[in-house]
Amino acid sequence: MFHGQEMITARRFIPFRFTVHSPCSYQEPKGMYKLRLSVAIFHHYLDMAAFTPLKFSLLFVLLVIASNAFSIKEASIDDLQLAFKQNKLTSRKLVKFYIKEVDRLNPVLKGVLELNPDALLQANQADYERRIKAPGSSVGLHGIPILLKDLIATKDKMNNTAGTFALLGSVVPRDAGVVMKLRKAGAIIFGKASMTEWAAFRSLTLPNGFSPRGGQGKNPYNLSADPCGSSSGSAISVAANMVAVSLGTETDGSILCPSNANSVVGIKPTVGLTSRAGVITISPRQDTIGPLCRTVSDAVHVLDAIVGVDSNDNETKAASKYIPRGGYKQYLKPKGVKGKRLGIVRNPFLSFVSEPESQAFENHLQTLRQEGAVLLDNLEIANISTILNFAASGEATALLAEFKISLNAYLKELVSSQVRTLADIIAFNQQFADLEYLSEYGQGIFLGAQATDGIGNAENAALSNLAELTRNGFQKLMKDNKLDALVTPGSSVSPVLAIGGFPGINVPSGYDNMGVPFGINFGGLKGTEPKLIHIAFGFEQATKIRKPPTFKSKEINNI
C-alpha cells in the first residue's frame, strides 16, 4: 500500500528539470550557422566586380564549410547514420541537441515526461563503438536516441508510471522485452514520453494527452488542437524534433490516432509481433507496441529492431512466423503501390472527417491509381456500426476484465511499489484526489474494471461476438475481394483492426485550414506488414505531404 509521507516525497521528486531558455540563449546547430554565413558571404562576393586569387581561395574554403554543414532537424535515421560515417556528427552532439530542444519546447508542448540521466553516457559508448568499428555500429538504430511511452519499463534511473503518481518510484524487475532489443541494436534510450494517463483507461472524461505527472500535451501544429492519445507524447516529441524516433503502444487507436493528429507515421504491428513483456497493458489480446516516426523508413528501422520472440511473452513465438527473412527494410520501395489491390471503405469513415480531409482523400485515391494500384471503391464492412460501438461490440466488456487481470499481474511482479493491485490504485486516487484530478475526471473505468471477476460468461460472450464481427466483417471483406490493404481516411478505422489484432499504418496526408494535420490509414490482415510497408512507403514517396510544425504561437515564440 502507500503512505502519506511517501507521497509527499514523491510529489517533490523531479526526475528531470526542464530549463526555459530565452530566444537568444538557444543556438542552432553549428553547421547551419556556417551554411548561412557562407551563403551570405558568397552572395557578397558575387556582387563584386573583380575577383582576386585570394578571394577565389576564400570562396573555395567557404564552399567546403557549407558542404560539410548538417542539419539535425528533420534528419532521418539514414541521414544521421551517414553524418556519423562522414564525421559530421556524433551521438553525443545529437543527444545534446535534442536535450536543448526539449528544454526549449517541452515547457509548452509537454511531450517528454522525463529524460534519461544516462543518455549522454550511452551516446559516448555509441561513439566509442563507432570509432573502433564494432560490429553493427554503423547501421540501424545504433547511436540513435529513442523516446519510450511511459508504460514501457526500463531497468535504469527512469520511472515507469503510465502518467500517474501512484507508480512514481516503483521499481521494475527488468527492461521490457522491446527495450532489451533496442539496447541490443545500440539505440540510446533518451527518455520517457508523456501520455494520456493509464492509456485513457481510467475514465471516459480524461482529456487526450493529459496525465497528472505530465500535464496537458499539446499538438505542435496547432496548440489548441487535439493531440489524440494515448501515445500522445511519443507523437508530439517526434513531430517537434525533440527526438529522432519514438515508441508507443496501442489497444485501440493509441498509435494510429496520435500519428494522424500530429503528422507522423505510426505503425501498429500485428499483435504478438512485438513483445508486451514489461509493458503496462490493457489487453494481451489487443495490445501491441509500435513506432511513431517522421517517415515510413524510420518507422521500419525501429520495427526491424523490436520484432521477434521474447520468452516472457508467449504470443511472440506464434507471431514470429510473420517476420520476413531479411527484415522489413527490403520493402521500402518507391513504387510499392503498383499492382496492389486496395479496398476503399467510405462509409462511415468519410462522415467523420472535415471537408479539407475529404477532398484530400479523393486526391490521394487518384494518386494511388496513377501509381498503379487497383482500387476497389465503395466497399462495405458488415456490421460496421456495431464494430465501432465500444459497448455493443463487446469490446468494452472484454477490456474491463482483461485490464484488471493484466494490471494486477504487472503490479505483482514489481520489485518495489506503493500499489500492488487495481484496488490499491483506486484507493490511492481517493486519498490523493487533488494530485490525481479525481473530482475533475473521476475513475469510472477503474471502478468498472474492479467490479469484474475474471473471464466469466459475459466476457466469453463478448469475446465470441468480437470474433464473429471480425470474421464476417474485415476478414471476409479482405478475402472475398483479394485485397492487399484497406484504405480509409483518418484513424477512425482503429476498432476494426484492434478487435482482431490486425496491423495498420497511418501516414501524413494533409492539413486543414487551421494547419491541423490528418493522415491516411492502410490496414491489413495479420502478418501483412510487408505489403502495408510497400504501400505506405510508395504513397509517402509519391506525395511527400509531411512538413515540420511552424510553432506559430505566442507560447512557443516567448520561450
PAMI-984094 format. One line per 5 residues: number of its first residue (from 1); their letters; for each residue x, y, z of C-alpha. Coordinates in steps of 0.1 Angstrom, whole numbers. Each point is the difference from the previous one (the first is absolute). Layout:
PAMI-984094
NUM	A	X/Y/Z ~ ...;
END
This chain:
PAMI-984094
1	MFHGQ	0/0/0 ~ 10/36/2 ~ 6/25/27 ~ -4/38/3 ~ 37/7/7;
6	EMITA	10/-20/-31 ~ -24/20/-21 ~ 15/33/12 ~ 34/-12/-10 ~ -13/-12/-34;
11	RRFIP	-16/34/-6 ~ 33/17/5 ~ 19/-24/-21 ~ 8/15/-34 ~ 20/-25/-22;
16	FRFTV	9/27/-25 ~ -3/38/3 ~ -7/17/-32 ~ 16/35/-3 ~ -15/27/-21;
21	HSPCS	23/18/-24 ~ -5/35/-13 ~ -1/3/-38 ~ 37/12/-1 ~ 12/-28/22;
26	YQEPK	-9/-27/-24 ~ 26/-7/-26 ~ -7/-18/-33 ~ 23/-28/-11 ~ 35/14/-10;
31	GMYKL	-3/-15/-34 ~ -31/21/-8 ~ 16/32/12 ~ 31/-7/-22 ~ -22/-7/-30;
36	RLSVA	-20/32/4 ~ 32/20/5 ~ 17/-16/-30 ~ -30/7/-22 ~ -1/37/11;
41	IFHHY	37/5/-7 ~ -3/-19/-33 ~ -27/24/-11 ~ 21/30/11 ~ 29/-11/-22;
46	LDMAA	-23/-7/-29 ~ -10/37/2 ~ 36/11/-4 ~ 13/8/-34 ~ 36/-13/4;
51	FTPLK	12/-34/14 ~ 35/-4/13 ~ 18/-33/6 ~ -4/7/37 ~ -37/4/-4;
56	FSLLF	-3/-32/-20 ~ 19/-18/27 ~ -23/14/27 ~ -30/-9/-20 ~ 12/-36/-4;
61	VLLVI	5/-3/37 ~ -35/13/7 ~ -15/-24/-24 ~ 18/-29/16 ~ -14/11/34;
66	ASNAF	-35/2/-15 ~ 3/-34/-15 ~ 8/-14/35 ~ -31/15/17 ~ -25/-23/14;
71	SIKEA	-35/8/14 ~ -13/-23/27 ~ -35/12/-2 ~ -22/-23/-22 ~ 30/-23/-5;
76	SIDDL	-9/-36/-6 ~ 18/-30/14 ~ 18/-5/-33 ~ 10/37/0 ~ 14/-3/36;
81	QLAFK	19/-32/-8 ~ 16/16/-30 ~ 9/30/21 ~ 16/-23/25 ~ 20/-17/-27;
86	QNKLT	12/33/-16 ~ 10/13/35 ~ -25/29/-3 ~ -18/-11/32 ~ 5/-21/31;
91	SRKLV	-27/-17/22 ~ 11/23/28 ~ -7/31/-20 ~ -33/-14/-12 ~ -12/-7/36;
96	KFYIK	11/34/11 ~ -19/16/-29 ~ -32/-19/10 ~ 4/10/37 ~ 2/36/-10;
101	EVDRL	-31/-4/-22 ~ -18/-16/30 ~ 10/29/22 ~ -13/25/-26 ~ -32/-16/-11;
106	NPVLK	-12/-24/27 ~ -12/26/25 ~ -28/7/-24 ~ -4/-33/-20 ~ 4/-23/30;
111	GVLEL	9/-30/-22 ~ 29/-12/21 ~ -6/-12/35 ~ 36/-6/11 ~ 34/-4/-15;
116	NPDAL	24/-28/6 ~ 29/13/22 ~ 22/-26/-17 ~ -8/11/-36 ~ 33/18/-5;
121	LQANQ	19/-30/14 ~ -17/-22/-25 ~ 8/25/-27 ~ 37/-1/10 ~ -1/-38/-2;
126	ADYER	-15/1/-34 ~ 26/24/-13 ~ 28/-22/14 ~ -15/-31/-16 ~ -2/19/-33;
131	RIKAP	37/11/3 ~ 12/-36/5 ~ -23/-12/-27 ~ -19/-24/23 ~ -23/-24/-19;
136	GSSVG	-34/17/-7 ~ 12/34/10 ~ -6/17/-33 ~ -36/-11/-8 ~ -36/0/12;
141	LHGIP	-7/15/34 ~ 36/0/13 ~ 7/33/17 ~ -36/13/-8 ~ -20/15/29;
146	ILLKD	-35/-15/5 ~ -28/12/24 ~ -22/-26/17 ~ -36/3/10 ~ -2/2/38;
151	LIATK	-14/-35/4 ~ 29/-18/-16 ~ 23/-11/29 ~ 37/8/1 ~ 23/-15/27;
156	DKMNN	19/33/5 ~ -4/33/18 ~ -33/8/-17 ~ -35/-5/12 ~ -27/-21/-17;
161	TAGTF	-34/15/12 ~ -26/2/-28 ~ -2/36/9 ~ -12/-5/36 ~ 16/10/33;
166	ALLGS	-11/-34/14 ~ 29/-17/-18 ~ 26/27/5 ~ 31/-17/16 ~ -11/-35/-7;
171	VVPRD	28/-24/-10 ~ -4/-23/-30 ~ 17/-35/0 ~ 15/4/-35 ~ 0/19/-33;
176	AGVVM	-31/-5/-21 ~ 5/-25/-28 ~ 1/27/-27 ~ 25/20/21 ~ 24/-30/1;
181	KLRKA	-2/-1/-37 ~ 6/37/-4 ~ 30/-1/22 ~ 14/-30/-20 ~ -4/21/-31;
186	GAIIF	20/28/16 ~ -28/25/3 ~ 3/27/26 ~ -29/0/25 ~ -6/37/0;
191	GKASM	-29/3/24 ~ -37/-6/7 ~ -28/16/-20 ~ -31/14/16 ~ -33/-17/-7;
196	TEWAA	-37/0/9 ~ 1/-14/35 ~ -6/-37/2 ~ -3/-2/-38 ~ -33/19/3;
201	FRSLT	-15/-29/20 ~ -6/18/33 ~ -32/19/-10 ~ -20/11/-30 ~ 6/37/6;
206	LPNGF	38/0/3 ~ 13/23/-28 ~ 22/-14/-27 ~ 37/6/8 ~ -6/9/37;
211	SPRGG	16/-16/30 ~ 4/12/36 ~ 38/-5/-3 ~ 5/15/-34 ~ -28/26/-3;
216	QGKNP	-18/7/-33 ~ 19/-10/-31 ~ -5/25/-29 ~ -2/-6/-38 ~ 31/18/-14;
221	YNLSA	-18/10/-32 ~ -28/17/18 ~ 2/3/38 ~ -38/0/3 ~ -4/-31/-21;
226	DPCGS	-5/-35/15 ~ 33/-19/1 ~ -20/-32/3 ~ 13/-29/22 ~ 10/-19/17;
231	SSGSA	35/0/-15 ~ -3/38/-3 ~ 34/9/14 ~ 17/-25/-24 ~ -16/17/-30;
236	ISVAA	4/36/13 ~ 37/-4/7 ~ 9/-15/-33 ~ -21/25/-20 ~ 17/29/19;
241	NMVAV	35/-14/-6 ~ 6/-5/38 ~ 13/-35/-8 ~ 9/-21/-30 ~ -26/-29/4;
246	SLGTE	-24/-12/25 ~ -20/-30/12 ~ -36/-2/10 ~ -27/-26/8 ~ -35/-7/-13;
251	TDGSI	-30/-18/13 ~ -24/18/-23 ~ 12/31/-18 ~ 28/11/23 ~ 27/-1/-27;
256	LCPSN	-21/7/-31 ~ -19/30/14 ~ 29/20/14 ~ 19/-7/-32 ~ -30/13/-20;
261	ANSVV	-3/31/22 ~ 37/10/2 ~ 11/-7/-36 ~ 23/-29/7 ~ 1/-36/-12;
266	GIKPT	-14/-26/24 ~ 3/-38/-4 ~ -24/-21/20 ~ 15/-35/-4 ~ -18/-33/0;
271	VGLTS	-7/-10/36 ~ 29/-22/12 ~ 25/13/-25 ~ 15/22/27 ~ 3/-11/36;
276	RAGVI	-23/14/27 ~ 21/-13/29 ~ 9/27/24 ~ -27/23/-15 ~ -31/12/19;
281	TISPR	-27/-13/-22 ~ -38/1/-2 ~ -5/-32/-19 ~ 25/-27/-11 ~ -25/-9/-27;
286	QDTIG	1/35/-16 ~ 31/18/13 ~ 30/5/-23 ~ 32/21/0 ~ 10/21/-30;
291	PLCRT	20/29/-13 ~ -11/37/-5 ~ 25/17/-23 ~ 2/28/-26 ~ 4/-23/-30;
296	VSDAV	-10/-35/-10 ~ 36/-9/-3 ~ 8/10/36 ~ -30/-19/13 ~ 11/-31/-19;
301	HVLDA	35/3/15 ~ -15/0/35 ~ -24/-29/-9 ~ 29/-21/-12 ~ 18/5/33;
306	IVGVD	-29/-9/23 ~ -18/-30/-16 ~ 8/-36/10 ~ -4/-27/26 ~ 1/9/37;
311	SNDNE	-2/-28/25 ~ -20/23/23 ~ -28/4/-26 ~ -14/-32/-14 ~ -19/17/-28;
316	TKAAS	34/10/-16 ~ 9/-36/-9 ~ -32/-5/-20 ~ 2/34/-17 ~ 37/-4/-9;
321	KYIPR	-10/-20/-31 ~ -11/33/-15 ~ 35/15/2 ~ 15/0/-35 ~ 35/-13/-6;
326	GGYKQ	22/30/-4 ~ -23/23/20 ~ -24/27/-11 ~ 24/26/-15 ~ 0/-20/-33;
331	YLKPK	-36/12/-5 ~ 10/37/-1 ~ -5/3/-38 ~ -13/32/-16 ~ -23/-18/-24;
336	GVKGK	-15/-23/27 ~ -35/10/-9 ~ 1/-14/-35 ~ -23/-30/-5 ~ -14/0/36;
341	RLGIV	-37/-6/4 ~ -13/27/23 ~ -35/0/16 ~ -16/34/5 ~ -26/1/28;
346	RNPFL	-16/34/1 ~ -30/-7/22 ~ 0/11/28 ~ 36/13/2 ~ -3/29/-24;
351	SFVSE	-28/13/22 ~ 24/4/29 ~ 25/23/-18 ~ 1/37/-10 ~ -6/13/-35;
356	PESQA	37/6/-7 ~ 8/-35/12 ~ -28/-15/-22 ~ 13/19/-31 ~ 36/-10/8;
361	FENHL	-11/-37/2 ~ -16/2/-35 ~ 32/15/-13 ~ 21/-27/16 ~ -22/-27/-15;
366	QTLRQ	8/14/-34 ~ 37/0/9 ~ -2/-37/9 ~ -16/-7/-33 ~ 27/19/-18;
371	EGAVL	26/-20/19 ~ -15/-32/-14 ~ -22/-12/29 ~ -33/-18/-8 ~ -27/17/20;
376	LDNLE	-32/-18/10 ~ -22/29/11 ~ -31/4/22 ~ 5/-33/18 ~ -19/-7/32;
381	IANIS	10/-17/33 ~ -28/-21/13 ~ -14/12/33 ~ 23/30/1 ~ -22/21/22;
386	TILNF	1/-28/27 ~ 38/-4/-4 ~ 5/38/6 ~ -23/-1/31 ~ 23/-7/29;
391	AASGE	-29/-14/21 ~ -21/-18/-26 ~ 30/-19/-15 ~ 10/-15/34 ~ 34/17/-1;
396	ATALL	-8/20/32 ~ -11/-31/19 ~ 31/-20/-10 ~ 25/28/7 ~ -13/8/35;
401	AEFKI	7/-36/11 ~ 32/-3/-19 ~ 14/33/14 ~ -5/-10/36 ~ 17/-34/-6;
406	SLNAY	29/15/-20 ~ 6/30/24 ~ 0/-21/31 ~ 25/-24/-16 ~ 23/29/-9;
411	LKELV	-2/15/35 ~ 6/-33/17 ~ 33/-4/-18 ~ 14/34/10 ~ 30/-1/23;
416	SSQVR	-13/29/20 ~ -33/20/-2 ~ -24/18/22 ~ -29/-16/-19 ~ -4/-37/-8;
421	TLADI	-35/-3/-14 ~ -26/20/-19 ~ -18/4/33 ~ 31/16/15 ~ 1/25/-29;
426	IAFNQ	-37/9/4 ~ 7/6/37 ~ 31/21/-8 ~ -20/22/-23 ~ -26/5/27;
431	QFADL	26/9/26 ~ 19/23/-23 ~ -30/13/-19 ~ 15/35/-7 ~ 32/-15/-13;
436	EYLSE	-18/-24/-24 ~ -28/25/-10 ~ -26/-24/12 ~ -28/26/4 ~ 6/12/-36;
441	YGQGI	2/-33/-18 ~ -10/-28/24 ~ 10/-37/-4 ~ -31/-16/-14 ~ 18/-25/-22;
446	FLGAQ	22/-10/29 ~ -31/-7/21 ~ -16/-20/-28 ~ 32/-21/-4 ~ 3/-6/37;
451	ATDGI	-36/-13/1 ~ 9/-28/-25 ~ 9/-35/12 ~ 22/-16/-27 ~ -12/-13/-33;
456	GNAEN	-36/-12/6 ~ -31/-6/-21 ~ -4/37/-9 ~ 36/4/-11 ~ 0/-33/-20;
461	AALSN	-31/12/-18 ~ 16/33/-8 ~ 32/-17/-12 ~ -21/-23/-22 ~ -19/29/-15;
466	LAELT	32/19/-7 ~ 14/-31/-18 ~ -32/-3/-21 ~ 0/37/-9 ~ 36/-3/-11;
471	RNGFQ	-6/-32/-20 ~ -31/13/-18 ~ 12/35/-4 ~ 36/10/-6 ~ 14/-35/-8;
476	KLMKD	-28/-9/-24 ~ 3/34/-18 ~ 38/-5/-4 ~ -2/-36/-12 ~ -31/3/-22;
481	NKLDA	16/29/-19 ~ 36/-13/2 ~ 11/33/14 ~ 35/8/10 ~ -11/29/22;
486	LVTPG	-30/20/12 ~ 3/37/-5 ~ -19/25/22 ~ 3/37/9 ~ 12/9/35;
491	SSVSP	3/-26/27 ~ -36/-8/9 ~ 4/-35/-15 ~ 20/-9/31 ~ -27/-22/17;
496	VLAIG	-2/-21/-32 ~ 37/-8/2 ~ 2/-1/38 ~ -26/-27/8 ~ 17/-24/-24;
501	GFPGI	36/8/8 ~ 6/13/-35 ~ 28/23/-11 ~ -4/36/-14 ~ 22/29/-11;
506	NVPSG	-11/36/1 ~ 19/24/-23 ~ -3/38/-1 ~ -23/11/-28 ~ -8/37/5;
511	YDNMG	-9/30/22 ~ -33/18/5 ~ -6/37/-2 ~ 13/5/36 ~ 32/-20/-7;
516	VPFGI	-13/-31/19 ~ 15/-32/-15 ~ -19/-30/-12 ~ 11/-34/-14 ~ -10/-29/-21;
521	NFGGL	-1/-35/13 ~ 10/-33/-16 ~ -12/-31/18 ~ 5/-37/-7 ~ -4/-36/13;
526	KGTEP	24/-14/25 ~ 36/-2/-11 ~ -5/22/-31 ~ 24/27/12 ~ 22/-5/-31;
531	KLIHI	-29/9/-23 ~ -10/29/22 ~ 35/14/1 ~ 2/-3/-38 ~ -32/20/-3;
536	AFGFE	7/25/27 ~ 35/8/-12 ~ -12/2/-36 ~ -27/24/10 ~ 24/21/21;
541	QATKI	26/3/-28 ~ -27/9/-26 ~ -16/27/21 ~ 27/13/25 ~ -27/17/20;
546	RKPPT	16/3/34 ~ 15/34/11 ~ 15/9/34 ~ -21/21/24 ~ 5/37/-1;
551	FKSKE	-8/8/36 ~ -19/32/-9 ~ -11/7/36 ~ 7/26/26 ~ 6/-28/25;
556	INNI	28/-15/-21 ~ 15/32/-13 ~ 4/14/35 ~ 21/-30/11;
END
